[in-house]
Amino acid sequence: MNFTVYSKGGCPFCTRIKQVLELAKLQYVVYDLDTDFNRQEFYEEFGTGATFPQVTCNGKKLGGCTDTVKYLREHNFV
């Protein structure tokens, strides 16, 4: 399973989801706003009004922190 976290600095939910993935011993890559992508590219990928973080798994969009934790629970990762 390849998880990708689209994150921005100072975001408590971004920090939280990275901690959850670490504790679950899951491999993930982090892309940071203004370093790896800009806001326009983010909105083009996830839709206008999308919030941080956004997480994907093997290319499938899981959503934000709450939706990702729900996915991890449903699939017995946590």
Disulfide bonds with the S-S distance in Angstrom:
none
